[in-house]
Amino acid sequence: MRPMDPAPVGASGPHVGVVVAAAGRGTRMGGMPSKILVPLAGVPIIVRAIRPFAALAAVDAIVVVVSAEDLADVKALLVDHDVPKIAAVVEGGTTRQESVRLGLAAVPACEVVLVHDGARPLVSAPLIERVIAAARDGAAVPTLPLQDTVKSVEGDRVTGTLDRGALARAQTPQGFPAKLLEVAIARAIAEGFEGTDEAMLVERIGAPVRRVAGCADNLKITTPEDLIIAEALLAWHRG
């Protein structure tokens, strides 16, 4: 994290920072433009993903990590839509882990950092608040129970049935004491390990990760069908 500018006497620095990871290319969107730029009920996905954080008093600074191709467009969109609390929009790396590292380096000094997928535009304030509250004491991840029976497979063969009660679907935002996440990422880089999410990096250094209740609406936009579902959810919530 970068140091903050000197604060006036009596002022306190940000205590919650957010990294929005949005540097992926969205190859399953069927030839659409970069998925984070696609409008969802008239508002770009990336803007919808950031607004709930910007609206919370507990959040002080937001860093958005995007691909080089999207950098200028995202900066313009955030200005056009008057999104507050943006500390920086930075270019990401070739992997999610590298992109989050670059984003974390740009976050002003904070106690807690949240990492959110830029392709999750329906995240809610209550979910963010649950993660912040839990992350003050350690790593926290929102999860959902599995509904389907889960099989282990090898090629075209089913080799077993897993206990779905012992499994869960992870969502974002994931929350961490800022120093803990810095240490976990540094260790992964030093050891040549590439994680699929930030909680995985914290798990492997032996730190506990607490789960909090996720939200079914907090879907990740991956395919064109997901856009249809998200539009329907927004329409339903509008009544």
QUIMONOR-V310676 format. One record per helix or strand of 2 or more residues. SS is the DSSP state (H for helix, E for strand). FROM is the first residue (numbers start at 0). TO is the last residue. If there is no record, write none. Layout:
# QUIMONOR-V310676
ss=SS from=FROM to=TO
ss=SS from=FROM to=TO
This chain:
# QUIMONOR-V310676
ss=E from=15 to=21
ss=H from=34 to=36
ss=E from=38 to=39
ss=E from=42 to=43
ss=H from=44 to=53
ss=E from=60 to=65
ss=H from=67 to=79
ss=E from=85 to=90
ss=H from=95 to=105
ss=E from=111 to=116
ss=H from=124 to=134
ss=E from=138 to=144
ss=E from=149 to=153
ss=E from=156 to=161
ss=H from=163 to=165
ss=E from=167 to=176
ss=H from=177 to=189
ss=H from=197 to=203
ss=E from=208 to=212
ss=H from=223 to=237
